[in-house]
Amino acid sequence: MALVYIKQLNETLSAAYCVSANCRAQWGGNYSYSVPVSRHFPPLFVTLQFVPLAINPDVSVTMCSETETSLCSDSHEDSDYVTYQVSAFEWDLPVGFYSRLIIKFRLTSTAVRNVCELPDTALGKTFAEYSMDFYRKCS
């Protein structure tokens, strides 16, 4: 299990952003968050940082999927705004460029390979899943 922190906003994704009882209770390995973004938020990336709650050097974070919906009008159509890994536990997300960004990460032991291909039956046993839905109305 890990805390999820948005560096530029100095905000930890708390239970207030959870979309299910399991997430709010921090139980079961499935943590889904719905994160509203102000329509005045500028076209910027934000850094998402995973902070493991247990001291374990064998923890790995893998991005498994990313879905964006329409670009906001203040974004350039010819640019490619994609998520990229900054460090082992940090990812830059193009939150400010889209009306909606849905992204899924899996946190597991570094010994586990192809974590994104594991069946959901391994959820909570082999990996924890963190899904975030950033949404806004573009100005």
C-alpha atoms as an extended CHARMM CRD file, in Angstrom:
* protein
*
       139  EXT
         1         1  MET       CA              0.0000000000        0.0000000000        0.0000000000  PROA      1               0.0000000000
         2         2  ALA       CA              1.1340000000        3.5510000000       -0.7040000000  PROA      2               0.0000000000
         3         3  LEU       CA              0.1190000000        7.1490000000       -0.2680000000  PROA      3               0.0000000000
         4         4  VAL       CA             -0.4670000000        8.9930000000       -3.5310000000  PROA      4               0.0000000000
         5         5  TYR       CA              0.7520000000       12.5710000000       -3.5320000000  PROA      5               0.0000000000
         6         6  ILE       CA              0.4040000000       15.3240000000       -6.1650000000  PROA      6               0.0000000000
         7         7  LYS       CA              3.5260000000       17.4170000000       -5.7320000000  PROA      7               0.0000000000
         8         8  GLN       CA              2.5230000000       20.6610000000       -7.4810000000  PROA      8               0.0000000000
         9         9  LEU       CA             -0.7660000000       20.8380000000       -5.5860000000  PROA      9               0.0000000000
        10        10  ASN       CA              0.7290000000       19.7090000000       -2.2590000000  PROA      10              0.0000000000
        11        11  GLU       CA             -2.1980000000       17.2860000000       -2.0330000000  PROA      11              0.0000000000
        12        12  THR       CA             -2.4200000000       13.6690000000       -0.9000000000  PROA      12              0.0000000000
        13        13  LEU       CA             -5.2240000000       11.6520000000       -2.4770000000  PROA      13              0.0000000000
        14        14  SER       CA             -7.1880000000       10.8930000000        0.6660000000  PROA      14              0.0000000000
        15        15  ALA       CA            -10.3220000000        8.8630000000        1.2620000000  PROA      15              0.0000000000
        16        16  ALA       CA            -12.3260000000       11.9330000000        0.2160000000  PROA      16              0.0000000000
        17        17  TYR       CA            -11.3550000000       11.1620000000       -3.4100000000  PROA      17              0.0000000000
        18        18  CYS       CA            -12.1430000000        7.4290000000       -3.1790000000  PROA      18              0.0000000000
        19        19  VAL       CA            -14.9720000000        6.0160000000       -5.2790000000  PROA      19              0.0000000000
        20        20  SER       CA            -15.4890000000        2.7760000000       -3.3300000000  PROA      20              0.0000000000
        21        21  ALA       CA            -15.7830000000        1.6100000000        0.2690000000  PROA      21              0.0000000000
        22        22  ASN       CA            -12.7040000000       -0.6340000000       -0.1140000000  PROA      22              0.0000000000
        23        23  CYS       CA            -10.6420000000        2.3820000000       -1.1210000000  PROA      23              0.0000000000
        24        24  ARG       CA            -11.9220000000        4.4790000000        1.7880000000  PROA      24              0.0000000000
        25        25  ALA       CA            -11.1310000000        1.6190000000        4.1820000000  PROA      25              0.0000000000
        26        26  GLN       CA             -7.7150000000        1.0900000000        2.5220000000  PROA      26              0.0000000000
        27        27  TRP       CA             -8.5260000000       -2.5970000000        2.1690000000  PROA      27              0.0000000000
        28        28  GLY       CA             -8.4910000000       -5.1360000000       -0.6660000000  PROA      28              0.0000000000
        29        29  GLY       CA             -5.7810000000       -3.7350000000       -2.9060000000  PROA      29              0.0000000000
        30        30  ASN       CA             -8.0860000000       -1.7670000000       -5.2430000000  PROA      30              0.0000000000
        31        31  TYR       CA             -7.7820000000        1.9940000000       -4.8240000000  PROA      31              0.0000000000
        32        32  SER       CA             -9.8640000000        4.0710000000       -7.2480000000  PROA      32              0.0000000000
        33        33  TYR       CA             -9.8960000000        7.8470000000       -7.0420000000  PROA      33              0.0000000000
        34        34  SER       CA            -12.0260000000       10.4910000000       -8.7460000000  PROA      34              0.0000000000
        35        35  VAL       CA            -10.1170000000       13.7780000000       -8.8090000000  PROA      35              0.0000000000
        36        36  PRO       CA            -11.8060000000       17.0090000000       -9.9100000000  PROA      36              0.0000000000
        37        37  VAL       CA             -9.5220000000       19.5810000000      -11.5410000000  PROA      37              0.0000000000
        38        38  SER       CA            -10.4110000000       23.2580000000      -11.7060000000  PROA      38              0.0000000000
        39        39  ARG       CA            -11.4220000000       24.5580000000      -15.1370000000  PROA      39              0.0000000000
        40        40  HSD       CA             -8.8800000000       27.3270000000      -14.4730000000  PROA      40              0.0000000000
        41        41  PHE       CA             -6.0220000000       24.8480000000      -14.0380000000  PROA      41              0.0000000000
        42        42  PRO       CA             -3.3550000000       25.7400000000      -16.6400000000  PROA      42              0.0000000000
        43        43  PRO       CA             -2.1280000000       23.3460000000      -19.3420000000  PROA      43              0.0000000000
        44        44  LEU       CA              0.5590000000       21.7070000000      -17.2190000000  PROA      44              0.0000000000
        45        45  PHE       CA              1.8300000000       18.3110000000      -16.1660000000  PROA      45              0.0000000000
        46        46  VAL       CA              1.5200000000       17.3170000000      -12.5080000000  PROA      46              0.0000000000
        47        47  THR       CA              3.8450000000       14.9350000000      -10.7200000000  PROA      47              0.0000000000
        48        48  LEU       CA              2.1870000000       11.9760000000       -9.0520000000  PROA      48              0.0000000000
        49        49  GLN       CA              4.3470000000       10.4340000000       -6.3380000000  PROA      49              0.0000000000
        50        50  PHE       CA              3.7500000000        7.0530000000       -4.7270000000  PROA      50              0.0000000000
        51        51  VAL       CA              5.0060000000        6.8700000000       -1.1480000000  PROA      51              0.0000000000
        52        52  PRO       CA              5.0850000000        3.2160000000        0.0140000000  PROA      52              0.0000000000
        53        53  LEU       CA              3.8580000000        2.8750000000        3.5920000000  PROA      53              0.0000000000
        54        54  ALA       CA              6.2480000000        0.0130000000        4.3840000000  PROA      54              0.0000000000
        55        55  ILE       CA              9.9960000000        0.3360000000        4.0670000000  PROA      55              0.0000000000
        56        56  ASN       CA             10.6440000000       -2.2030000000        1.3560000000  PROA      56              0.0000000000
        57        57  PRO       CA             13.2840000000       -1.6930000000       -1.3390000000  PROA      57              0.0000000000
        58        58  ASP       CA             11.6240000000       -4.3450000000       -3.5010000000  PROA      58              0.0000000000
        59        59  VAL       CA              8.5080000000       -2.3050000000       -4.3670000000  PROA      59              0.0000000000
        60        60  SER       CA              7.7900000000       -1.3720000000       -7.9500000000  PROA      60              0.0000000000
        61        61  VAL       CA              5.1780000000        0.9400000000       -9.5470000000  PROA      61              0.0000000000
        62        62  THR       CA              4.1010000000        0.2320000000      -13.1330000000  PROA      62              0.0000000000
        63        63  MET       CA              1.7500000000        2.2910000000      -15.2840000000  PROA      63              0.0000000000
        64        64  CYS       CA             -0.6610000000       -0.1320000000      -16.9670000000  PROA      64              0.0000000000
        65        65  SER       CA             -3.0390000000        2.0840000000      -18.9210000000  PROA      65              0.0000000000
        66        66  GLU       CA             -3.8140000000        5.6750000000      -19.8150000000  PROA      66              0.0000000000
        67        67  THR       CA             -6.9300000000        7.0520000000      -21.4910000000  PROA      67              0.0000000000
        68        68  GLU       CA             -7.4210000000       10.6960000000      -22.4070000000  PROA      68              0.0000000000
        69        69  THR       CA            -10.4690000000       12.4720000000      -23.7580000000  PROA      69              0.0000000000
        70        70  SER       CA            -10.5800000000       15.6840000000      -25.7400000000  PROA      70              0.0000000000
        71        71  LEU       CA             -7.8200000000       18.2480000000      -25.5100000000  PROA      71              0.0000000000
        72        72  CYS       CA             -8.7470000000       21.5240000000      -23.8730000000  PROA      72              0.0000000000
        73        73  SER       CA             -8.7790000000       24.5030000000      -26.2400000000  PROA      73              0.0000000000
        74        74  ASP       CA             -5.6530000000       26.0240000000      -24.6840000000  PROA      74              0.0000000000
        75        75  SER       CA             -3.6250000000       22.9000000000      -25.5890000000  PROA      75              0.0000000000
        76        76  HSD       CA             -1.8210000000       22.5310000000      -28.9170000000  PROA      76              0.0000000000
        77        77  GLU       CA             -3.3870000000       19.8700000000      -31.1500000000  PROA      77              0.0000000000
        78        78  ASP       CA             -0.0530000000       18.9290000000      -32.7340000000  PROA      78              0.0000000000
        79        79  SER       CA              1.6090000000       18.1020000000      -29.4260000000  PROA      79              0.0000000000
        80        80  ASP       CA              1.7420000000       14.6760000000      -27.8270000000  PROA      80              0.0000000000
        81        81  TYR       CA              0.8810000000       14.9600000000      -24.1490000000  PROA      81              0.0000000000
        82        82  VAL       CA              1.6710000000       11.6060000000      -22.5730000000  PROA      82              0.0000000000
        83        83  THR       CA              2.5140000000       10.3770000000      -19.1070000000  PROA      83              0.0000000000
        84        84  TYR       CA              6.1520000000        9.6390000000      -18.4620000000  PROA      84              0.0000000000
        85        85  GLN       CA              8.1100000000        8.1890000000      -15.5900000000  PROA      85              0.0000000000
        86        86  VAL       CA             10.3380000000       10.6340000000      -13.6890000000  PROA      86              0.0000000000
        87        87  SER       CA             11.7570000000        8.2050000000      -11.1100000000  PROA      87              0.0000000000
        88        88  ALA       CA             10.9250000000        4.8260000000       -9.5720000000  PROA      88              0.0000000000
        89        89  PHE       CA              7.9410000000        6.2900000000       -7.6910000000  PROA      89              0.0000000000
        90        90  GLU       CA              7.1290000000        9.4560000000       -9.6630000000  PROA      90              0.0000000000
        91        91  TRP       CA              5.1640000000       10.0250000000      -12.8660000000  PROA      91              0.0000000000
        92        92  ASP       CA              4.4030000000       13.2390000000      -14.7420000000  PROA      92              0.0000000000
        93        93  LEU       CA              0.7770000000       13.2650000000      -15.8690000000  PROA      93              0.0000000000
        94        94  PRO       CA             -0.6500000000       15.6230000000      -18.5370000000  PROA      94              0.0000000000
        95        95  VAL       CA             -3.6350000000       16.4940000000      -16.3170000000  PROA      95              0.0000000000
        96        96  GLY       CA             -3.8880000000       20.1250000000      -17.4420000000  PROA      96              0.0000000000
        97        97  PHE       CA             -4.1880000000       19.3570000000      -21.1500000000  PROA      97              0.0000000000
        98        98  TYR       CA             -7.2960000000       17.1570000000      -21.2360000000  PROA      98              0.0000000000
        99        99  SER       CA            -10.8860000000       17.3190000000      -20.0880000000  PROA      99              0.0000000000
       100       100  ARG       CA            -10.3910000000       13.8320000000      -18.6760000000  PROA      100             0.0000000000
       101       101  LEU       CA             -7.4000000000       11.5970000000      -17.9410000000  PROA      101             0.0000000000
       102       102  ILE       CA             -7.8810000000        8.0820000000      -16.5860000000  PROA      102             0.0000000000
       103       103  ILE       CA             -4.7510000000        6.2560000000      -15.5500000000  PROA      103             0.0000000000
       104       104  LYS       CA             -4.0580000000        2.9210000000      -13.8650000000  PROA      104             0.0000000000
       105       105  PHE       CA             -0.9530000000        1.8760000000      -11.9320000000  PROA      105             0.0000000000
       106       106  ARG       CA             -0.0610000000       -1.3740000000      -10.2460000000  PROA      106             0.0000000000
       107       107  LEU       CA              2.2030000000       -1.5850000000       -7.2160000000  PROA      107             0.0000000000
       108       108  THR       CA              3.9670000000       -4.8740000000       -6.5770000000  PROA      108             0.0000000000
       109       109  SER       CA              7.1990000000       -6.5510000000       -5.6040000000  PROA      109             0.0000000000
       110       110  THR       CA             10.0340000000       -5.9720000000       -8.0710000000  PROA      110             0.0000000000
       111       111  ALA       CA             10.2300000000       -9.7680000000       -8.4900000000  PROA      111             0.0000000000
       112       112  VAL       CA              6.8310000000       -9.8190000000      -10.2570000000  PROA      112             0.0000000000
       113       113  ARG       CA              7.1060000000       -9.5350000000      -14.0380000000  PROA      113             0.0000000000
       114       114  ASN       CA              4.4240000000       -8.3450000000      -16.4730000000  PROA      114             0.0000000000
       115       115  VAL       CA              2.2510000000       -7.0600000000      -13.6320000000  PROA      115             0.0000000000
       116       116  CYS       CA             -0.1490000000       -5.3800000000      -16.0810000000  PROA      116             0.0000000000
       117       117  GLU       CA             -0.9600000000       -8.7620000000      -17.6060000000  PROA      117             0.0000000000
       118       118  LEU       CA             -1.8500000000      -10.4390000000      -14.3090000000  PROA      118             0.0000000000
       119       119  PRO       CA             -5.5170000000      -11.3970000000      -13.8540000000  PROA      119             0.0000000000
       120       120  ASP       CA             -7.7310000000       -9.4010000000      -11.5100000000  PROA      120             0.0000000000
       121       121  THR       CA             -7.8940000000      -12.4770000000       -9.2620000000  PROA      121             0.0000000000
       122       122  ALA       CA             -4.3410000000      -11.5950000000       -8.1450000000  PROA      122             0.0000000000
       123       123  LEU       CA             -5.5530000000       -8.1800000000       -6.9270000000  PROA      123             0.0000000000
       124       124  GLY       CA             -4.7340000000       -7.6770000000       -3.2580000000  PROA      124             0.0000000000
       125       125  LYS       CA             -2.4660000000      -10.7340000000       -3.2190000000  PROA      125             0.0000000000
       126       126  THR       CA              0.2170000000      -10.0960000000       -5.8410000000  PROA      126             0.0000000000
       127       127  PHE       CA             -0.4040000000       -6.4240000000       -6.5670000000  PROA      127             0.0000000000
       128       128  ALA       CA             -2.3460000000       -3.3450000000       -5.5010000000  PROA      128             0.0000000000
       129       129  GLU       CA             -4.0900000000       -1.3160000000       -8.1930000000  PROA      129             0.0000000000
       130       130  TYR       CA             -4.3870000000        2.4760000000       -8.1720000000  PROA      130             0.0000000000
       131       131  SER       CA             -6.8050000000        4.0060000000      -10.6870000000  PROA      131             0.0000000000
       132       132  MET       CA             -7.2040000000        7.7530000000      -10.9870000000  PROA      132             0.0000000000
       133       133  ASP       CA             -9.8200000000        9.6560000000      -12.9560000000  PROA      133             0.0000000000
       134       134  PHE       CA             -8.8360000000       13.3280000000      -13.3330000000  PROA      134             0.0000000000
       135       135  TYR       CA            -11.6920000000       15.3200000000      -14.8650000000  PROA      135             0.0000000000
       136       136  ARG       CA            -12.5850000000       18.9370000000      -15.5440000000  PROA      136             0.0000000000
       137       137  LYS       CA            -14.5790000000       21.2740000000      -17.7040000000  PROA      137             0.0000000000
       138       138  CYS       CA            -12.1980000000       23.1160000000      -19.9870000000  PROA      138             0.0000000000
       139       139  SER       CA            -12.4510000000       26.9050000000      -19.9540000000  PROA      139             0.0000000000
